[in-house]
Structure formats: structure tokens, C-alpha cells
């Protein structure tokens, strides 16, 4: 058994016990691993010169009370050779001057472990760069293979779970690679590093010839194969339609289409969606694109805008006056219980998510489609049954105020601006610009937002109709209905999302659990969670490892502070006193980033050099592009501040190789993750 004080000399020949460099007469080489040891610092030095020749270090020699079953596999691998043959093979490796020290160590490990797969792996690795990176940096320090069920020690070295348990079973409490003491709790209950598991699994999938991930069966039903009705079974016709399927989409618009649905988007009827058109329920309304969500009352994106809303009596603060109405935003309710019957506010609403989407439409002046449901019993303008399309409205103002239930709600002023008359009027013409109504609740409102510039959807005095004064926002979603059978050619929206390579997907797996970005100076805790060094240290900034307990007359001893891992309740205070960077993981991340940068640089050169000006933009798209350019000359601003923020966000999430600095902990989207943590940690769930 290796004594706690039995430590070898380091790479510079300095003893790790007495911190001095022994002379040649005072150093002793192990006959098995050829590791230098300081004789005077050994707990059991050899008694004679004969013993020194055949001496084995405490790590290579088994204690007498450890059963031989623990090394049964190694003994079986070396059973074909006698002890003298094994020593001769090791001596031949040491005497080979053509090998480097690292190659000698690798061959010694292969010889002792009986592994015969290393050479085969090298042949396969030549065909795959990703596997080369992992196999060269994350190998187990004992079997020299990609670790099975990898375990990472606090000092940053990776081992197979079986190899680690075998090492601990030999009553060794230090790392086999750097001799750093292993925490007793980790030695008794080692945790598997899930990030390495996913990375190694992806690399092995590539080696087997797959496309970089486990194949998933996706059951997709094309639009033409969907039923004309939103339900097909008797059970689905019951109240609530919990089993209803999505019916066929009849209009050729994307999911984020702004404004009315014209006749050119209605290939079957050539009418478009007319004001006053009524459907049986929200499922049918979805089929005609007036309001795509069949449950949510707002359709939109927080960085893009809102396309449609539904008035269905969900909030008692709503006021409906026909040509204008006051709409209440979403959120503010605890939906952990019964989501259908919970109508009570439990916290304040904020301008985020769908509420922010409505505010973006207010600032830009986008038209918002409005549908009214028969569930709104307090409104005189709601239909008697079903769901009705009532045209487009424009949000003129939005604010926050205390609602009827005592919590703050987001409020929006909608004013009708459609070219067709409303269903409840006998007029023959549509709306005209009207003065904004007087809203009394604005007196005590906060966070008032009002559009200052010209709206994108406005009234044209020459044409006497509502038109797009500015170019509508470009769609980011595919067209819902793509029917090419009838001969009508439907132009598909091209996806702007770049294809993510295997290396980029692999790099995403090495993300910090706090900032959700690729780790910089990675740390692996004893509970097998990975963080950036800066993120983990900032999470416990300002906290001391101990606290005094002698404020009164009695003097008590110092108590250790408990510092829980940000991802689990494990105490990592001992680890935080001297955190060691996971060098092996950092090398993998740097190699992936470097190769991705090289690939992107080569791709940019090919694009710049290979463009000949042909087949760049179709004729129809070119005309639309020229039209947008002319609109820009007339004062339109298709690219706004909100869209610029959206583009920067997509760049941060798409360009994995450009690892940006970590988020500042002073931003408002940062909250406390643990009760005793003084600094803030970003939310872990998205």
C-alpha cells in the first residue's frame, strides 16, 4: 500500500515530498513504470542493491492485503508472457531512442493494460478530425482509450469509471496522473461527466459513419395530407378538443406574416381572408391564418413584433369599444395548478416575451390582425358563436398599471385601421384616420410607450386607403401552405439559419452551466458539473470560506461556510479554495475553435472567389429587392434598432467559434440562483 508521503519526482526531477532535486545516487527508478523516486523520502526503501535492481514503486506494487481479483484483467492480458518477458519488453521500450517520452509512456500503458485497440483507433482517426481531437486529449490516463463513463477528478484529469474504481480499490487516494489528493467523497461516489459522455458519443457516431448525431424518427404530416377539418374522430369533437389534430392550412403565408391576408395568398378561393369571416373555433381560425395559435391570445416574437391577437375574455381588465379597445397582456398567473380555471393574478406583468412583441408592433406601427371569440361575454361586439375576423388594428400606446386584482398588468390601446368596414357597421367604406380616444387610466400609468416616428402601416390620402408606407418586415418562418399540385407556383421563404457543422454542435456541448456559452478556462467540480472559471468564482464572490462564532461571551471555534454547486446541492467549498483548470477539456475547446475558424475562413474565400454573378437572385426576388431599395431612398427604414439587436443575437448564438466575453452580472436579466450567494447568476433554464 502506498503511504500518503510516498510521492515520486516531478518532470523536472524535484521530489514532491521534500521539494529538493536528488542526485543520481539518491534517486531510484521503478522497474515497471521507470518513474524516478527519492530514496530518503520513501516509507519503505529497498534493503540492498539486489532489491534496488528489481524494485517496484508503491503505485506498481500491490499491497499484500489487497485481493488479486482487482487486477485479474491485467494478469490475464499478461498471462502469455512471464514476468521476465514483461520486464524485458518494458526495458526495450525505455532503450528505444526513436521514441519520445510521451510515446514510451503510452506504450508502457498499452503493454500493462493488454489493450489492442489503440492501433486500430489510430487508423480510423485519420479519417475524422473530431475523433482525432478527442482521442488525443481526453484519453483515460490508465487505459489510454477514450474513457467509458468518464470521471473527471478536481485536478482536471479524465478516467474511465472502471479504471478509476480499480485505482481506488487498490487503496490509492491520489490522482494517477498528477498525485493530487482525491476528495474522499468523490473516491467513494464518483460522478460521471455528462458533457464528456455526449462529446465522446458524438465522436463515436461519426466513426461509425453516421452524420454526427443519433438518428431521430420525425413523424411529419405534409399540409396536403392533413384533414380539411381540425378534427377527425368523435372523441376529438368533445368539449375542449384535447385530441384534435391540426387541419390543413389554406393560405400561403408564413407564420409571422403581418397585415391582412390578400387574395394572392388564397390559392383555392382567390378571395383572401375577408373581414367578418367566421369559423367554428380557434382550430378553424388557424387554418385560414387569421390567428395561428389555437390557445395563446397573442401571436408574435419579442424581438420581431406581434402579428395577431384574440379577444376571448381571458382578462377582466379588457375594454371593447368596437373601433378601439384596451387589451391586457399575458402572464402574471401561477399556472402550476389547473391552467384552465386559474383566472387570478399572482404577480405583476412585465414587458417581455409576447408583451414585448406587442410593444415592438406599437413602436413600429405594424398592423395587427384581431379576432373576437364568443367567449368574450362582456363585449357587445363579440360574435354569438365561433370566432370572427374583424380586420387589422394598430397599437397606438402601451403602459403598465395596477389591474382590478391588485397586480400590475400591461395595457395596449388598439385602434382599427382596415380598408374594409367593420362587421357591426353598415358603412360601405373602411376606416379613416381618427383621433385617439381619451383613456382615463393613463393618469396613473407607468412605463408609458408611445410611437414617435411615422408608422409602417398608414393611411394614404391620394389612394384613400391604408397601405404599407415602409417595407414590411422580412419573414423568418417558412410558408405554412406549400401546394404545387395545382400549378400555382408558391415562392418558399428561404431559411436564413446557417447549417451548423459537427464541430460547432460538439462545441456547444462544452457550454458553461451558468452563462450558457462555450467555457473559458473550464472547471470541473467534484460533482461533475462544468463551469467557466470566471463564472464560478463570481458566483461566490464576497463570501469567506469560514465564519467566526464568538461574538458573545463564549468562544466557539470557526465554522466552515457551505457553498453549494450552482447546479446541485453538493458542497464545493473545498474545491473553490484551489480550483484547478481542466487542461484536457480546454485543449479540446481551443482545438475545435481553431478548426472552425479555419473552415470559416476557407469558406469565405470560396464564396468571394467563386461568385460569378449568375443565378444570384430570381427575377421576382430581384424586383422586390429593387422596390425595397427605392423605398429606402424615399425615407423608409427597413432595418431598425430592434432588428439590429435581433441580428446581433443571432450572430452570438450561431457563430460558435466567436466566443464572446461573459455576460455582466450587473444586467437586469440576472437573478440570484442560491440563497446564500451574494453575487448574481444568470437563469439556468431558457
C-alpha positions as a printed Julia matrix, in Angstrom:
686×3 Matrix{Float64}:
   0.0     0.0     0.0
   1.29    3.42   -0.96
   1.86    5.63    2.04
   0.49    9.18    1.96
   4.06   10.53    1.95
   5.17    8.3    -0.95
   5.3    10.68   -3.9
   7.67   10.49   -6.9
   9.77   13.18   -8.5
   8.07   15.55  -10.93
   9.01   16.19  -14.55
  11.92   18.4   -13.51
  13.35   15.73  -11.2
  12.31   17.54   -8.0
  10.97   15.35   -5.2
   7.3    16.13   -4.46
   7.84   15.43   -0.74
  10.97   17.33    0.28
  10.91   19.74   -2.73
  14.62   19.12   -3.45
  16.28   17.64   -6.5
  18.04   14.39   -5.51
  21.3    13.33   -7.02
  21.69   10.23   -9.18
  22.83    8.17   -6.19
  19.77    9.22   -4.17
  17.2     8.6    -6.93
  15.67    5.23   -7.73
  13.84    4.11  -10.88
  10.87    1.78  -10.79
  11.47   -1.3   -12.94
   7.89   -1.21  -14.24
   6.98    2.41  -14.88
  10.51    3.9   -14.89
   9.39    6.73  -12.59
  12.17    8.41  -10.53
  11.75    8.37   -6.72
  13.75    9.94   -3.89
  15.14    7.1    -1.78
  15.35    9.02    1.51
  11.67   10.07    1.25
  10.35    6.51    0.76
   8.49    4.95    3.67
   9.95    1.52    2.79
  13.25    1.91    0.88
  15.0    -1.2    -0.56
  17.28   -3.02    1.85
  20.06   -3.99   -0.56
  21.41   -3.33   -4.04
  19.77   -6.52   -5.3
  16.41   -5.28   -4.14
  17.04   -1.89   -5.78
  17.56   -3.53   -9.19
  14.16   -5.24   -9.11
  12.42   -2.53   -7.09
   8.82   -1.55   -7.89
   7.33    1.75   -6.79
   4.39    1.8    -4.34
   1.97    2.52   -7.22
   3.05   -0.51   -9.28
   3.28   -2.96   -6.4
   0.1    -4.34   -4.83
  -0.27   -4.4    -1.04
  -0.38   -7.88    0.47
  -3.92   -7.48    1.82
  -5.49   -6.4    -1.5
  -7.02   -9.36   -3.34
  -5.62  -10.26   -6.7
  -9.1   -10.18   -8.2
  -8.76   -6.41   -8.55
  -6.16   -6.87  -11.3
  -7.48  -10.03  -12.83
  -7.87   -8.48  -16.27
  -4.3    -7.17  -16.34
  -2.98  -10.52  -15.21
  -4.96  -12.3   -17.91
  -3.65   -9.91  -20.54
  -0.07  -10.6   -19.49
  -0.53  -14.34  -18.8
   1.06  -15.29  -22.09
   4.35  -13.74  -21.0
   6.31  -14.45  -17.91
   7.46  -11.74  -15.52
  10.87  -11.65  -17.09
   9.38  -11.15  -20.55
   7.3    -8.25  -19.29
  10.35   -6.6   -17.75
  12.34   -7.19  -20.93
   9.59   -5.6   -23.02
   9.5    -2.55  -20.78
  13.3    -2.25  -20.87
  13.24   -2.43  -24.66
  10.75    0.41  -24.78
  12.94    2.5   -22.49
  16.03    1.84  -24.57
  14.38    2.83  -27.87
  15.86    6.24  -28.65
  13.48    6.88  -31.56
  10.51    7.26  -29.19
   9.66   10.35  -27.21
   8.9    10.22  -23.51
   5.17   10.51  -24.2
   5.26    7.65  -26.72
   7.23    5.5   -24.28
   4.67    6.13  -21.54
   1.8     5.29  -23.91
   3.41    2.01  -25.0
   4.08    1.05  -21.38
   0.44    1.66  -20.5
  -0.72   -0.39  -23.51
   1.62   -3.21  -22.55
   0.45   -3.33  -18.94
  -3.27   -2.99  -19.73
  -3.23   -5.54  -22.54
  -5.06   -3.12  -24.86
  -5.01   -3.94  -28.55
  -7.41   -1.29  -29.79
  -5.11    1.72  -29.86
  -3.59    0.95  -33.23
  -7.0     0.32  -34.75
  -8.29    3.62  -33.4
  -5.39    5.49  -34.96
  -6.26    4.08  -38.39
  -9.85    5.21  -38.05
  -8.9     8.56  -36.56
  -7.06    9.62  -39.7
 -10.43    9.94  -41.44
 -12.06   12.12  -38.8
 -10.68   15.32  -37.3
 -13.2    15.44  -34.46
 -12.26   11.99  -33.25
  -8.59   12.89  -33.54
  -9.11   15.87  -31.23
 -10.95   13.89  -28.58
  -8.77   10.79  -28.8
  -5.65   12.87  -28.41
  -6.8    15.0   -25.48
  -9.46   13.18  -23.46
  -7.92    9.72  -23.21
  -8.08    7.87  -19.93
  -4.7     8.15  -18.19
  -4.77    4.45  -17.35
  -6.06    2.56  -20.38
  -5.14    5.3   -22.91
  -8.54    5.0   -24.64
 -11.49    7.32  -24.93
 -12.99    6.92  -21.46
 -16.08    4.81  -20.95
 -18.38    6.53  -18.47
 -15.81    9.32  -17.97
 -14.98   10.53  -14.47
 -13.14   13.85  -14.06
 -11.08   14.49  -10.94
 -10.95   18.01   -9.41
  -7.42   18.34  -10.75
  -8.78   18.08  -14.33
  -7.8    14.55  -15.4
 -10.2    12.09  -17.0
 -10.52    8.37  -16.33
 -12.87    5.55  -17.18
 -15.22    4.77  -14.34
 -13.91    1.19  -14.1
 -10.29    2.33  -14.23
 -10.95    4.91  -11.53
 -12.71    2.39   -9.3
  -9.87   -0.09   -9.83
  -7.36    2.57   -8.82
  -9.34    3.46   -5.7
  -9.79   -0.24   -4.96
  -6.03   -0.51   -4.6
  -6.31    1.93   -1.67
  -4.75    4.81   -3.53
  -6.15    8.2    -2.68
  -4.22   10.38   -5.14
  -4.69   11.1    -8.84
  -2.86    8.58  -11.01
  -1.66   11.36  -13.25
  -0.52   14.23  -11.01
  -0.66   12.74   -7.44
  -3.16   15.36   -6.29
  -5.26   14.05   -3.36
  -8.76   12.93   -4.38
 -11.62   14.03   -2.09
 -12.9    11.08   -0.04
 -16.5    11.68   -1.1
 -15.59   11.57   -4.77
 -13.48    8.46   -4.24
 -16.44    6.67   -2.69
 -19.1     8.1    -5.03
 -17.56    9.14   -8.37
 -19.84   11.13  -10.69
 -19.89   10.73  -14.47
 -19.16   13.87  -16.52
 -22.2    14.13  -18.78
 -20.61   16.73  -21.1
 -17.8    14.34  -21.99
 -20.28   11.5   -22.45
 -22.16   13.44  -25.13
 -18.96   14.56  -26.85
 -17.49   11.05  -26.98
 -20.79    9.58  -28.13
 -20.91   12.08  -31.0
 -17.32   11.26  -31.97
 -18.0     7.52  -31.98
 -21.13    8.06  -34.04
 -19.01    9.83  -36.62
 -16.56    6.96  -36.6
 -19.35    4.52  -37.37
 -20.3     6.53  -40.45
 -23.31    8.45  -39.17
 -23.94   12.13  -39.84
 -22.98   13.43  -36.44
 -25.86   12.55  -34.16
 -28.31    9.86  -33.22
 -30.98    9.47  -35.85
 -34.39   10.52  -34.63
 -37.61    9.46  -36.27
 -39.64   12.56  -37.1
 -43.32   11.98  -37.85
 -44.23   14.88  -40.13
 -47.53   15.23  -41.94
 -47.48   17.39  -45.04
 -50.07   20.07  -45.39
 -51.83   18.35  -48.31
 -52.22   15.18  -46.21
 -53.92   16.93  -43.32
 -57.71   16.8   -42.96
 -59.87   19.67  -44.13
 -61.4    19.84  -40.66
 -59.4    20.36  -37.49
 -60.65   17.09  -36.0
 -61.41   13.63  -37.42
 -62.69   11.47  -34.53
 -65.78   11.52  -32.36
 -63.65   11.81  -29.26
 -61.96   14.92  -30.63
 -65.35   16.59  -31.13
 -65.95   16.69  -27.38
 -65.66   19.83  -25.32
 -62.15   21.23  -25.4
 -60.96   19.1   -28.34
 -57.97   17.84  -26.4
 -57.32   15.22  -29.12
 -57.92   17.49  -32.1
 -55.35   17.37  -34.88
 -54.2    20.34  -36.9
 -56.17   20.79  -40.08
 -54.91   21.81  -43.5
 -53.63   25.37  -43.91
 -55.44   27.02  -46.82
 -53.44   30.25  -47.14
 -49.9    30.69  -48.42
 -48.48   32.95  -45.73
 -45.63   32.35  -43.28
 -46.32   32.07  -39.58
 -45.03   35.61  -38.97
 -46.98   37.39  -41.72
 -48.0    40.96  -40.86
 -51.14   42.69  -42.07
 -54.27   41.44  -43.86
 -54.3    38.23  -45.89
 -54.89   39.18  -49.53
 -56.36   37.23  -52.44
 -52.93   36.28  -53.8
 -52.37   34.28  -50.62
 -55.61   32.32  -51.11
 -54.93   29.86  -53.97
 -58.23   27.98  -53.56
 -60.82   30.8   -53.42
 -58.76   33.79  -54.63
 -60.55   35.95  -52.09
 -58.23   36.17  -49.11
 -59.49   36.33  -45.56
 -62.42   38.74  -45.53
 -63.47   40.87  -42.6
 -66.44   39.27  -40.86
 -65.46   35.72  -41.8
 -66.48   33.35  -39.01
 -65.14   29.94  -38.05
 -66.38   27.32  -35.65
 -63.42   27.53  -33.28
 -59.78   28.58  -32.96
 -58.64   25.46  -34.83
 -60.5    26.53  -37.96
 -59.3    30.1   -37.48
 -55.76   28.76  -37.53
 -56.38   27.01  -40.87
 -57.0    30.4   -42.51
 -54.05   32.14  -40.87
 -56.01   34.89  -39.13
 -54.55   33.79  -35.77
 -52.22   30.79  -35.81
 -52.01   29.9   -32.09
 -55.05   27.86  -31.06
 -54.52   28.52  -27.31
 -52.42   31.66  -26.81
 -54.06   35.03  -27.24
 -51.01   36.71  -28.79
 -49.06   35.62  -31.85
 -45.63   37.22  -32.09
 -41.96   37.28  -31.18
 -40.35   39.56  -28.6
 -37.64   40.85  -30.97
 -39.8    40.95  -34.1
 -43.33   42.11  -33.3
 -46.86   40.75  -32.9
 -48.94   39.65  -35.89
 -52.37   38.95  -34.34
 -54.34   38.86  -31.09
 -57.53   37.14  -29.96
 -60.19   38.68  -27.72
 -61.63   35.79  -25.74
 -62.4    37.23  -22.28
 -59.27   35.96  -20.58
 -58.69   39.12  -18.51
 -61.38   41.15  -16.78
 -59.48   44.41  -17.38
 -60.2    44.31  -21.14
 -62.48   47.03  -22.55
 -64.01   46.58  -26.0
 -65.41   49.63  -27.83
 -65.51   48.18  -31.34
 -63.32   50.54  -33.38
 -60.88   50.68  -30.46
 -60.3    48.55  -27.38
 -57.96   48.24  -24.4
 -56.13   44.94  -24.38
 -54.37   43.27  -21.43
 -51.05   41.48  -21.94
 -50.21   37.9   -20.99
 -48.65   36.44  -17.85
 -48.96   37.24  -14.18
 -50.7    33.99  -13.26
 -49.48   30.9   -11.44
 -50.19   28.08  -13.89
 -48.59   25.31  -11.82
 -52.04   24.06  -10.84
 -55.16   23.99  -13.01
 -54.29   26.03  -16.09
 -57.85   26.1   -17.42
 -59.62   27.53  -14.38
 -56.94   29.71  -12.83
 -58.07   33.28  -13.58
 -56.34   35.02  -10.67
 -53.3    37.25  -10.97
 -50.46   36.29   -8.6
 -47.65   38.64   -9.71
 -47.02   41.67  -11.91
 -46.82   41.5   -15.68
 -43.71   42.76  -17.46
 -42.87   43.88  -20.97
 -41.2    40.65  -22.02
 -41.91   37.75  -24.35
 -45.32   38.25  -26.02
 -45.92   41.52  -24.18
 -42.7    42.86  -25.64
 -43.83   41.68  -29.09
 -46.92   43.89  -28.8
 -44.77   46.83  -27.73
 -42.49   46.35  -30.75
 -45.54   46.46  -33.03
 -46.59   49.65  -31.24
 -43.21   51.32  -31.83
 -43.01   50.24  -35.48
 -46.65   50.86  -36.32
 -47.27   47.35  -37.68
 -50.86   46.23  -38.4
 -52.16   43.55  -36.04
 -54.95   41.17  -37.07
 -57.72   40.88  -34.48
 -60.17   38.01  -34.0
 -63.03   38.04  -31.49
 -64.36   34.93  -29.8
 -67.84   34.22  -28.48
 -66.22   33.57  -25.07
 -65.97   37.32  -24.52
 -69.37   37.71  -22.85
 -68.9    41.32  -21.7
 -68.42   42.78  -25.17
 -71.28   43.89  -27.41
 -69.06   43.39  -30.45
 -68.24   39.73  -29.89
 -69.93   37.13  -32.14
 -72.73   34.96  -30.81
 -70.82   31.8   -31.68
 -67.47   30.8   -33.05
 -64.53   33.06  -33.87
 -64.72   36.06  -36.21
 -62.05   38.02  -38.04
 -62.56   41.77  -37.51
 -59.73   43.26  -39.58
 -56.43   44.88  -38.66
 -55.76   47.31  -35.83
 -52.78   49.41  -34.88
 -51.36   49.75  -31.36
 -51.04   53.43  -30.54
 -49.91   53.34  -26.9
 -48.95   50.83  -24.22
 -48.38   51.19  -20.5
 -48.49   49.42  -17.14
 -50.97   49.98  -14.34
 -52.48   48.17  -11.38
 -55.3    45.94  -12.54
 -58.55   45.04  -10.85
 -56.88   42.18   -8.96
 -54.19   44.44   -7.47
 -51.21   43.43   -9.63
 -49.69   45.45  -12.45
 -50.74   44.49  -15.97
 -49.53   45.57  -19.41
 -52.16   47.54  -21.29
 -52.43   48.34  -25.01
 -54.62   50.77  -26.95
 -55.76   49.2   -30.26
 -57.34   51.43  -32.94
 -58.91   49.96  -36.08
 -57.23   50.81  -39.42
 -58.66   48.45  -42.04
 -59.78   49.14  -45.61
 -62.94   47.06  -45.14
 -65.83   48.14  -42.91
 -66.29   46.52  -39.53
 -68.84   43.68  -39.23
 -71.05   45.68  -36.84
 -71.42   48.78  -39.08
 -73.48   49.43  -42.21
 -70.82   51.62  -43.78
 -69.67   50.87  -47.3
 -66.13   52.07  -46.8
 -63.43   51.19  -44.35
 -61.81   53.2   -41.59
 -60.47   56.7   -41.83
 -57.81   58.19  -39.55
 -59.49   59.14  -36.3
 -58.41   60.96  -33.17
 -57.21   58.8   -30.32
 -59.78   58.19  -27.59
 -59.33   59.6   -24.12
 -58.17   56.88  -21.72
 -58.58   57.83  -18.06
 -56.3    55.16  -16.68
 -53.28   56.78  -18.34
 -53.16   59.28  -15.46
 -51.81   56.72  -13.01
 -49.94   54.58  -15.53
 -46.21   53.85  -15.63
 -43.82   52.71  -18.37
 -45.84   54.56  -20.99
 -44.65   53.8   -24.53
 -45.87   55.84  -27.49
 -44.75   55.78  -31.11
 -42.77   58.88  -32.06
 -41.91   58.21  -35.71
 -44.15   57.53  -38.67
 -45.85   54.1   -38.64
 -45.11   51.39  -41.16
 -48.85   50.88  -41.88
 -50.54   54.22  -42.51
 -53.31   55.93  -44.48
 -52.53   57.26  -47.97
 -54.55   60.36  -48.8
 -54.01   60.06  -52.56
 -55.13   56.44  -52.78
 -57.65   56.81  -49.92
 -56.64   53.52  -48.35
 -54.35   52.01  -45.75
 -51.07   50.76  -47.22
 -47.53   49.91  -46.2
 -45.65   53.2   -46.03
 -42.49   51.33  -45.09
 -41.32   47.94  -46.22
 -42.92   45.2   -44.1
 -40.51   43.11  -42.04
 -38.98   40.15  -43.82
 -40.38   36.79  -42.8
 -38.23   34.42  -40.75
 -40.55   31.41  -40.93
 -41.49   29.02  -43.76
 -44.79   29.31  -45.57
 -47.45   27.2   -43.85
 -49.15   26.04  -47.06
 -46.97   24.92  -49.98
 -49.21   23.39  -52.63
 -47.57   22.91  -56.01
 -50.06   20.35  -57.34
 -52.48   22.85  -58.9
 -49.8    24.54  -60.98
 -49.6    27.7   -58.9
 -46.01   28.36  -58.03
 -45.68   29.32  -54.41
 -42.45   31.07  -53.52
 -40.85   29.5   -50.47
 -39.2    31.54  -47.79
 -35.53   30.71  -47.59
 -34.23   29.86  -44.2
 -31.6    32.32  -43.04
 -30.26   29.97  -40.43
 -26.85   28.65  -41.36
 -26.25   24.95  -41.2
 -24.33   24.06  -38.08
 -21.34   21.79  -38.61
 -20.5    18.8   -36.47
 -17.67   20.67  -34.79
 -19.98   23.54  -33.9
 -22.53   21.15  -32.43
 -19.77   19.45  -30.5
 -18.5    22.81  -29.24
 -21.99   23.65  -27.96
 -21.82   20.64  -25.66
 -18.94   22.3   -23.81
 -21.1    25.15  -22.53
 -20.93   26.67  -19.08
 -23.97   25.87  -16.96
 -24.13   29.5   -15.75
 -23.56   31.73  -18.77
 -24.64   29.11  -21.34
 -21.69   29.98  -23.56
 -18.63   27.98  -24.55
 -16.46   27.61  -21.48
 -13.43   29.82  -20.99
 -10.89   28.29  -18.58
 -13.19   25.35  -17.75
 -13.52   23.98  -14.24
 -15.0    20.58  -13.4
 -16.39   20.3    -9.87
 -16.27   17.06   -7.86
 -19.99   16.67   -8.65
 -19.09   16.52  -12.4
 -20.52   19.91  -13.43
 -18.61   22.19  -15.79
 -18.33   25.96  -15.46
 -16.18   28.83  -16.63
 -13.66   29.8   -14.01
 -14.79   33.43  -14.02
 -18.48   32.47  -13.77
 -17.95   30.09  -10.85
 -15.74   32.49   -8.94
 -18.14   35.4    -9.47
 -20.98   33.24   -8.18
 -19.28   33.06   -4.79
 -17.57   36.46   -4.81
 -17.52   38.2    -1.46
 -18.04   35.04    0.59
 -15.46   33.72    3.01
 -14.75   30.06    3.44
 -15.14   30.26    7.23
 -17.1    32.39    9.68
 -16.39   33.36   13.27
 -18.82   32.28   16.01
 -17.51   34.04   19.11
 -19.49   37.28   19.28
 -20.82   36.63   22.81
 -19.01   35.67   25.98
 -18.4    32.14   24.77
 -15.61   31.49   22.32
 -16.58   28.97   19.67
 -14.4    27.51   17.01
 -14.55   28.73   13.41
 -17.29   27.15   11.3
 -16.9    26.35    7.59
 -19.33   28.02    5.2
 -21.34   25.75    2.93
 -21.01   26.69   -0.74
 -23.4    24.71   -2.89
 -22.77   23.97   -6.54
 -24.93   26.2    -8.79
 -26.37   23.06  -10.42
 -26.8    20.73   -7.44
 -26.77   20.86   -3.62
 -23.22   19.44   -3.35
 -20.83   21.43   -1.16
 -17.84   22.55   -3.25
 -16.2    24.88   -0.72
 -13.05   22.73   -0.55
 -12.79   22.73   -4.34
 -13.19   26.52   -4.53
 -10.19   27.09   -2.27
  -7.84   25.92   -5.02
  -9.78   25.28   -8.28
  -7.75   23.56  -10.98
  -8.45   24.28  -14.65
  -9.38   21.23  -16.71
  -6.47   21.47  -19.15
  -7.56   18.48  -21.21
 -11.01   19.94  -21.78
  -9.56   23.37  -22.52
  -7.28   21.89  -25.2
 -10.26   20.25  -26.88
 -12.24   23.51  -26.87
  -9.32   25.51  -28.26
  -8.7    22.92  -30.99
 -12.36   22.97  -32.05
 -12.45   26.77  -32.1
  -9.28   26.95  -34.13
 -10.52   24.45  -36.72
 -13.9    26.17  -37.01
 -12.17   29.48  -37.62
 -10.04   27.89  -40.34
 -13.09   26.34  -42.0
 -15.0    29.64  -41.92
 -12.01   31.48  -43.35
 -11.75   28.95  -46.18
 -15.5    29.14  -46.82
 -15.4    32.93  -47.06
 -12.55   32.74  -49.56
 -14.52   30.29  -51.69
 -17.61   32.5   -51.62
 -15.67   35.65  -52.51
 -13.68   33.98  -55.26
 -16.4    31.76  -56.74
 -19.17   34.31  -57.26
 -19.67   34.95  -60.99
 -22.87   36.97  -60.73
 -25.15   34.28  -62.15
 -28.25   32.83  -60.52
 -27.85   35.11  -57.54
 -31.43   36.4   -57.16
 -34.51   35.23  -59.1
 -36.31   37.76  -61.25
 -39.23   38.09  -58.85
 -36.97   38.49  -55.84
 -34.77   40.95  -57.71
 -37.79   43.13  -58.41
 -38.72   43.03  -54.75
 -35.17   43.95  -53.82
 -35.21   46.94  -56.17
 -38.52   48.02  -54.69
 -37.07   47.89  -51.17
 -34.12   50.0   -52.34
 -36.48   52.58  -53.77
 -38.42   52.62  -50.51
 -35.18   53.26  -48.68
 -34.48   56.25  -50.89
 -37.94   57.61  -50.07
 -37.2    57.62  -46.38
 -38.16   54.08  -45.33
 -36.07   52.4   -42.67
 -36.49   48.64  -43.04
 -33.6    47.91  -40.71
 -34.37   49.31  -37.29
 -32.78   49.24  -33.88
 -34.84   46.25  -32.76
 -33.9    44.26  -35.87
 -30.24   45.17  -35.35
 -30.38   43.75  -31.82
 -32.04   40.65  -33.24
 -29.27   40.22  -35.84
 -26.57   40.57  -33.18
 -28.35   37.96  -31.05
 -28.42   35.5   -33.94
 -24.73   36.1   -34.53
 -23.91   35.36  -30.91
 -25.9    32.12  -30.97
 -24.88   30.98  -34.47
 -21.16   31.74  -34.67
 -19.95   29.29  -32.08
 -16.31   29.88  -32.94
 -16.55   33.52  -31.87
 -16.59   33.06  -28.12
 -17.73   36.37  -26.73
 -16.9    37.62  -23.22
 -19.16   36.52  -20.44
 -22.28   38.46  -19.55
 -22.01   41.16  -16.98
 -23.61   40.27  -13.69
 -25.0    43.78  -13.36
 -27.61   43.32  -16.1
 -31.27   43.17  -15.14
 -31.74   39.67  -16.58
 -29.56   38.2   -13.82
 -31.06   36.78  -10.67
 -29.81   35.05   -7.54
 -29.51   31.33   -8.02
 -28.76   30.37   -4.41
 -29.97   31.99   -1.21
 -26.56   32.44    0.3
 -24.86   33.63   -2.89
 -24.27   37.38   -2.8
 -23.47   37.73   -6.48
 -25.95   37.03   -9.21
 -26.11   34.04  -11.51
 -27.97   34.04  -14.84
 -31.0    31.82  -15.1
 -30.09   28.25  -16.0
 -33.3    27.44  -17.87
 -34.44   29.05  -21.02
